Amino acid sequence: MGPGVVTVDLHGKNTYQAKVTVDALLRRAGGGTYRLRLIHGCHGGTALRDFLRQTYGAHPKVRRLLLSPDGGTTELVLREYV
């Protein structure tokens, strides 16, 4: 997996599909991956956003969550930029 920020579009996925995708990303995230940027949108509802916040807010690999101002993207911060 590449360095920096990994961006994934979760549009059209249900919560189970999103969990499988994000869990795989977390497993493969190497030392050069600082953030997972998860694009889920918000105009079709907030189920994915709420699911991501609830499921990964306390995940051992996730230091903190960042929500975009428009609410359509959640970033899982795995490590801080140095």
C-alpha positions in Angstrom: 0.0 0.0 0.0 1.3 3.4 -0.9 2.5 6.1 1.5 0.7 9.0 2.9 -3.1 9.2 2.5 -5.0 6.3 1.0 -8.4 7.4 -0.4 -11.3 5.0 -0.9 -14.7 5.7 -2.3 -17.4 3.8 -0.3 -20.4 5.1 -2.3 -22.9 2.3 -3.0 -21.6 0.0 -0.3 -23.6 -1.2 2.6 -22.1 -1.2 6.1 -21.0 -4.8 5.8 -19.2 -4.1 2.5 -17.6 -1.0 4.0 -16.4 -2.9 7.0 -14.8 -5.6 4.9 -13.1 -2.9 2.8 -11.8 -0.8 5.7 -10.7 -3.8 7.7 -8.6 -4.9 4.7 -7.1 -1.4 4.4 -6.2 -1.4 8.1 -4.5 -4.8 7.9 -2.5 -3.7 4.8 -1.6 -0.2 6.0 2.2 0.0 6.3 4.4 2.4 8.2 4.1 5.0 5.4 0.3 5.2 5.6 -0.8 8.1 7.8 -4.5 8.3 7.0 -7.3 6.4 5.4 -9.6 8.9 3.7 -13.1 7.3 3.4 -15.5 9.0 1.0 -19.0 8.0 1.9 -21.1 11.0 1.0 -23.9 12.4 3.1 -26.8 13.4 0.8 -28.1 9.8 0.6 -28.2 9.5 4.4 -25.6 9.2 7.2 -25.7 5.4 7.8 -22.1 4.9 6.5 -20.7 7.9 8.3 -22.3 6.9 11.6 -21.2 3.3 11.2 -17.6 4.4 10.5 -17.5 6.7 13.5 -19.0 4.1 15.8 -16.9 1.2 14.6 -13.5 2.8 14.1 -13.5 5.6 16.7 -12.1 3.2 19.3 -10.1 0.9 16.9 -6.6 0.2 18.3 -4.9 1.3 15.0 -6.9 4.5 14.8 -5.6 7.5 16.8 -8.5 9.8 15.9 -11.2 10.5 13.4 -11.5 13.6 11.2 -14.9 14.5 9.6 -14.9 16.8 6.6 -16.8 20.1 7.0 -19.5 18.9 4.5 -19.8 15.5 6.4 -19.1 13.4 3.3 -15.6 12.2 4.2 -14.2 10.5 7.3 -10.4 10.2 7.8 -9.0 7.6 10.0 -5.7 9.0 11.4 -3.3 6.1 11.9 -0.3 8.2 12.8 0.6 11.8 12.9 2.7 13.5 10.2 6.2 14.1 11.5 
